[in-house]
């Protein structure tokens, strides 16, 4: 049965990784300014925002998800996150929970690498910069090159043996080497070639979003520029996790009106100015709190368009090509046989998944007689599901 996608959060100590996790979920991870803050990995549930199928059929007012939520056609779909113990220099030697890092991380389908772009953190002499899986991967390639590999083994076999700790497969390694078109034997690889192999492997096995955190810091701009020159712009998201946490807290306390990951914040005064004499029922803020909210608007929301945290998950889903699929009992009403609620369920599947893959994910080993798509059209289990095509499915049980 296809498993649910898993997004891993990684980053240097004090990069804001735990705060980012907390801003994506309701979990409470230990937050501190020292190495090894997150001692044990945490599995948590984040919420990926997607366009719900209810929007296509003007049924947003009747959309009642069993899990997550849906507001005006914008659906929050649960997705599993993995918070991994922080890496430090020497992790490939088992230092800083390096071995545990590898064991936890190998299950991830994609990574959100949280990077402190303020330049204020200093983890054992290493200031800002991007280092993560590539740092430890390189050491594993060095080992066979230095004579630890079997003489008769191919490069694919040797590298697969070294990369197996990352949950690699021979097919993944072969694709990396084919893409690089390497001809020389592994033992003759230069440092530059090793770097290329490691980068190719990590890009293939772990599609990575770089969450450039603490963008509201005065020194962030110059560090963002440096990183932008090194990484694909499509893999970069600018964010302020602590701002997202702060705004959600104020919204829960009734001081502001704020949609998670949104562009706007409304205060009591804002709503009164817009014609609501009750100010939306929001609480009055003191001057100190008002100033904090206004500064956050100026430094983050107006400048960058959002806190960026929700966009990190969206970008990771894009890199994986995740497709939301809506299983329904009645293909004509999009609900159950009784009741008015529609699109109660939504599952995420990887790109190129078939209708049969979705059936096994949703129904398990239950025998399926046939499958219907929107409009009551029967579809083959070999059909590929895509957004807007075979993404609303009804499974009919039987032999």
JOVENRA-V925339 format. One record per residue. N is the residue number from 0. OMEGA is omega as a letter, one per 40 degrees, with the letter a starting at -180 (999 if undefined). NEAR is the number of other ideal C-beta (glycine too) atoms within 8 Angstrom. Layout:
# JOVENRA-V925339
N/OMEGA/NEAR
N/OMEGA/NEAR
This chain:
# JOVENRA-V925339
0/a/5
1/a/8
2/i/5
3/i/7
4/a/13
5/i/11
6/i/16
7/i/15
8/i/14
9/i/15
10/i/13
11/i/14
12/i/11
13/i/12
14/a/12
15/a/13
16/a/14
17/i/13
18/i/12
19/i/18
20/a/15
21/i/13
22/i/13
23/a/13
24/i/11
25/a/2
26/i/10
27/i/4
28/i/11
29/a/8
30/a/7
31/a/7
32/i/4
33/a/7
34/i/10
35/a/11
36/a/12
37/a/14
38/i/7
39/i/5
40/i/10
41/i/10
42/a/7
43/a/12
44/i/9
45/a/12
46/i/14
47/a/13
48/a/12
49/i/10
50/a/6
51/i/13
52/a/10
53/a/15
54/a/9
55/a/6
56/i/8
57/a/5
58/a/10
59/a/11
60/a/4
61/a/10
62/a/14
63/a/8
64/i/13
65/a/5
66/a/6
67/a/10
68/i/7
69/i/14
70/i/6
71/i/4
72/i/11
73/a/10
74/i/16
75/a/12
76/i/13
77/i/10
78/a/14
79/i/12
80/i/15
81/i/15
82/a/14
83/i/12
84/a/13
85/i/16
86/i/13
87/i/14
88/a/9
89/a/8
90/a/14
91/i/10
92/i/7
93/a/6
94/i/8
95/a/13
96/a/10
97/a/15
98/i/7
99/i/9
100/a/15
101/a/11
102/i/8
103/a/12
104/a/15
105/i/9
106/a/8
107/i/11
108/i/8
109/a/14
110/i/16
111/a/15
112/a/12
113/a/14
114/i/14
115/a/15
116/i/14
117/a/11
118/a/11
119/a/8
120/a/13
121/a/7
122/i/10
123/i/7
124/i/6
125/i/9
126/a/7
127/a/9
128/a/5
129/i/9
130/a/8
131/a/11
132/a/11
133/a/10
134/a/11
135/a/13
136/a/13
137/a/12
138/a/9
139/i/11
140/i/14
141/a/9
142/a/10
143/a/14
144/a/11
145/i/6
146/a/6
147/a/5
148/i/12
149/a/5
150/a/4
151/a/3
152/i/8
153/i/5
154/i/9
155/a/10
156/a/9
157/a/13
158/i/15
159/i/12
160/a/10
161/a/11
162/a/13
163/i/8
164/i/9
165/a/13
166/a/7
167/i/11
168/i/6
169/i/9
170/i/6
171/i/11
172/a/14
173/i/9
174/i/9
175/a/12
176/i/12
177/a/7
178/a/7
179/i/9
180/a/5
181/a/9
182/a/3
183/i/6
184/a/6
185/a/10
186/i/8
187/a/6
188/i/12
189/i/6
190/a/5
191/i/6
192/i/10
193/i/13
194/i/9
195/a/9
196/a/15
197/a/12
198/i/9
199/a/11
200/a/16
201/i/12
202/a/9
203/a/8
204/a/10
205/i/12
206/a/10
207/i/13
208/i/15
209/i/12
210/a/15
211/a/14
212/i/15
213/a/12
214/i/14
215/i/9
216/a/10
217/a/3
218/a/9
219/a/14
220/a/6
221/i/7
222/i/13
223/a/12
224/i/8
225/a/8
226/a/14
227/i/9
228/a/5
229/a/6
230/i/9
231/a/5
232/i/6
233/a/5
234/a/10
235/i/12
236/i/11
237/a/8
238/i/15
239/a/14
240/a/16
241/i/10
242/i/11
243/i/15
244/a/11
245/a/10
246/i/13
247/i/11
248/i/8
249/i/12
250/i/11
251/a/6
252/i/7
253/i/7
254/a/11
255/i/11
256/a/9
257/i/12
258/a/6
259/i/10
260/a/10
261/a/8
262/a/5
263/i/7
264/i/12
265/i/11
266/i/14
267/a/12
268/i/7
269/a/8
270/i/14
271/i/10
272/a/6
273/i/7
274/i/5
275/a/8
276/a/5
277/i/6
278/i/11
279/a/9
280/a/5
281/i/13
282/i/7
283/i/5
284/i/10
285/a/6
286/a/6
287/a/6
288/i/10
289/a/10
290/i/8
291/a/9
292/i/13
293/i/8
294/i/8
295/i/14
296/a/10
297/a/9
298/a/7
299/a/14
300/a/13
301/a/5
302/a/7
303/i/10
304/i/5
305/i/12
306/i/15
307/a/13
308/i/16
309/a/13
310/i/11
311/i/15
312/i/16
313/a/10
314/i/12
315/i/14
316/i/13
317/a/8
318/i/11
319/a/12
320/a/8
321/a/12
322/i/13
323/i/12
324/a/13
325/i/12
326/i/10
327/i/15
328/a/6
329/a/10
330/a/12
331/i/5
332/a/6
333/i/14
334/i/13
335/a/8
336/i/4
337/a/3
338/a/5
339/a/5
340/a/9
341/i/14
342/a/15
343/a/10
344/i/11
345/i/13
346/i/11
347/i/13
348/a/12
349/i/11
350/a/7
351/i/6
352/i/11
353/i/11
354/i/14
355/i/8
356/i/11
357/i/15
358/a/13
359/i/11
360/a/10
361/a/10
362/a/10
363/a/6
364/i/5
365/a/6
366/a/7
367/i/12
368/i/7
369/a/6
370/i/14
371/i/11
372/a/12
373/a/6
374/a/5
375/a/7
376/i/7
377/a/7
378/i/11
379/i/6
380/i/10
381/a/6
382/i/9
383/i/8
384/i/15
385/i/8
386/a/6
387/i/5
388/a/7
389/i/11
390/i/13
391/a/12
392/i/18
393/a/12
394/a/10
395/a/9
396/i/8
397/a/6
398/999/3
